[in-house]
Amino acid sequence: MGKGWCLFFLFWPVAAVVSCAMAPWVGWSFPYDNAQAASNLGIRIDELFYIILVVTAIVFVGTQAVLVYALWRGANNRDQRASNVHGNHKLELIWSIIPGAILLFLAIYQMNIWADFRIKKYYPEAAVKAPLAEVTARQFEWRFRYPAIGKKLQQKPQPDDLYSVNELHVPFGKPVLIQLRSDDVQHSFFLPALRIKQDALPGLQIPVWFEANKPGTYDLVCAELCGWGHYKMKAHVIVQPEDEYQTYLKNLTQKQFYDGLGTIAAKETGTESEAVEK
């Protein structure tokens, strides 16, 4: 039975190595465009992921190899009497120091990536000075508030703000920042193609920045179970050239504020709900 267990434990590292080698050909990889992240920050996050994957794979295969060797040796020495071993300080130091050094390396290596994504003072200055939009998560949709053309986004809604639902347009070729908030429960702003994920918490406004490295339409989903309609809380982020983005804002302005006769429709208040309804 000892040799049978050897084969059992030998199977798993072999299967892991084969699966990793086959992953790109069978679609077991990151989504979108041959697993290439759609943002420069996302590419760096992927690189960090692959470093961790390689380290854990080496550790897993190595420990399984030692386990198989011990089982095989024990199966071939059935007549040898067992002996008590009270410990080996050298081995204990080795398997404590090496994992600790690996974890310390990973902790230090990821600090720049973490800081660029999470610490506001490292955000791109242009994005911080002119936030693109306010993103409000609510059961079960995404609402977007843009400033009027030529103006900056204000903390409170303005009468001439522009609104859309489940479709966020951003200009290509520059970093953008959105102010994320929740109207009700905890949600999660998740752009899989860009590797961006940030929880939206009631009562907080959280800045999130990203820069798409290619135009296109990308899925925006909620990654936090937020109620019975969580499954349908889907939207799209459309990355387009600057001129197309400006055209979109002009069309949105026309749709919200003009009555079709070339005059601006009367608007007594500037609440978000009224703007969305119009």
N, C-alpha and C positions, 0 to 999 in steps of 0.2 A: 504493500500500500504506500510505502514511503516514496517509491519512484513515481507512482501515480500522482502524488501531490507535487512532486517536482515538475511534472509535465503541466499540471494545472497552473502553478504559479509562473511557469515559463511562458505560458500562452499569453498572459496579459501584457507584459512589456513588448512582446513581439507584435501583438495586435495593436498596441498604442503606436509603435513606430510605423507600422504599415498604414494605419489610419491617417497619421499626420502626413505621410508621404503621398497618400492618395487624395487628401482633402481638396486640393485645388481642382482636380479633375472630376470630382463627384459633387462639387458644390458645397462642401463642408467648410465654408470660410465666411469672412465678413460679407455683408450684402453690398450690392451696387457696384457695377462697372469693374468686374474682375477683382473684387475685394479692395479696390482702391478707395480710400476715404475721399470724400468730396470737399475736404477742408485741409489746410496745411497743419492745423493743430491736430486734426484727426489722424493724419499720417504719423505724427509724432506719438500719439496715443497708441496706434497700432504697433509701432516699433517697440514701445515699452511692453505691450502685451506679448509680443513674440519673444522678447528677451526673457520675460517671466516664464513663458511656455517652454523655452529651451532649458532653462535652469531646472524647472520642476520635472521635465522629461528626463533629464540626465539623472537627477536624484531618484526618480521613480525606477528607472531601468537599473540603476546601480544597486539600490536596496533590494530589488527583486532578484538580481543576479546573485547577490550575497545569500539571500534566502534560499534560492534554488541550490546553490553550492552546499549550504549547510544541510539541507534536506537530503541531497544526493549522497553526501559523505556519510550522514547518519544511516541512510538506507543500506550502504555498503559495509557498514561496521556494526552489524547487529549484535555481535558477540562482545563488543567493548562495553564495559560497565560505565554507567553514568557517574560523573563526579561533580561535587559541589563547587561552584565558582561564586565567590563573594563579591566580585566586582573587579574591574580593571580601570584604574584611574586614568591611564593614558588614553584608553578608548573613550572613556566618558568625556575627557577634555576635548578630544578630537571631534566627537559628534555633537558637542555643545558649541565649540568655537567656530567650526566651519559653517553650520547653519546660521549662527549669529552674524558672521562676517557677510554671508550672502544677503541676509535680510538688511543689514546696514548698508550694503552697496545699493540694493534696490531702493531703499528709503532715500538715500542721497541722490541717486540717479534720477528719480522721478520728481525731485523738488522743483526744478525749472519748469517742467511741464505743468505741474500742479499750480505753481505761482502764476504762470501766464494765463491759465484758465480761470483760476478762482480768486486771485488777489487783485483788487481793483486798481491799485497803483501801477500794476504791470499791464493793464489793459491798453490797447492802442489809444493814443490821445485824441485822435480825430473822432473815434467812435464814442468816447466818453463825453466829449463836448457837444455832440449832436446825436442823441439817441434816436434811433430810427422809428420805433413804435413802442406802444405799451401793449403787452400781451396779457389778456385776462382769461384764465381758465375757469370754467364753470360747468356744472352738470347740465348737458354733456356736450360742450362745444368750446371752440376757441374764438375769442373776440379780439380784434386788433384795432388800435387807435393810433392813427398817424397825425402828425401836425399838418396844418395847412401848408400848401406849397410856399416855400420861401421862409417859413417860420420854424422855430424850434419846439420840440415836445415839452409841454408844461406838466407839472406834477398833477394839477387838476384839469379835468376836461374843459376845453374852450369851445365857444359857439361855432367856430369854423374848423374844428377837428374833423378828420375823415375816418370812416369806420368800415370794417369788413368782417365777415365771419368765415372761419375755416379756410382762409386763403391769405397767406402772408407773402407779399412781394418785397424782394430786397434787391438792391443794385449789385451787379457783379463787379469784382475787381477792387473792392475796398472792404475793410472790416466794418461790421455793423453791430450796434448794441441795442438790445431790447430790454424794457423794464417788465419783469414777470411778476404777476400777482394772481391770487385766487379769490373768487367771489364767495366760495362756500367751504369746500373741504380741501384736503390735500390732493393735489394733482402732480404730474411730473411732465415737464416739457422735454420731449425726447425726439431728437433728429438722428435716426440710426446712420444715415449716409454720411453725416458730418461728425458723428461720434460725440454729439452734444446731449447732455442729460442734466437737468436741474429740477429739483422739486419746487413746486409753487405752493406757498404756505399762506393760509388766511392771515391777514393783518400785516403782511410783509411785502415790500416791493424789492425784488431781487434782480440786479443787473446780470445779463448774460450776453456775451459777445461771441461772434463767430465770423469767419470769412470763407465763403465758398470758393473753391479753386476752379470751378467749372460751372457754366450756366446749366440750368435744368430744373426739373420739378421733383421735389423730394418730399417724402412722407414726414408728417408731424403727427405723433401719437402721444397719448397719455400712458405713462409707464407706471402709474400708481393706481391700484384698485380703488376707484372713487365712487362706486355705486352700481346699480343694476345696468346703467347704460354705458359703463366704462368701455365696453367693446366697440362702441360706435363713435367714440370721441376721437375722430380722425380729421386731419387737415392736411394742407399742402403748403410748402414753402417754395415759391417760384423765384429762382435766381435769374435775373435778366440784365442785359446791358443797361447802362445809365439812361440812354434815350428812351428805351422801352419802359423803364421804370417811371420816368417822368410822364410819359404818355398815359401810363396806368393811373397815376395820381390825378392827372387832368380829367380823365374819363370818370374817375371816382368822384371828383368834385362836381362835374357836370351832372352826374346821376343823383347826388345828394342835394345840391343846392339850387339847381336851375329848373325852371318850370317848363322848358321847351320853347319859350318865347324869347329867349335871349336875356331874361332878367333873373336876378337872384330871388328865389322864393323866400317869403317872409319866414323868420324863425325866431320866436320869442325867447326860447331857452336853448341851451346847448347840452342837454343831458345825453348821456351815451345811449340810453334806451330809445330816445326819439330819433337819434341819428341812425341807429341800426334799422329801425322800422322803416325809415325813408329810403 
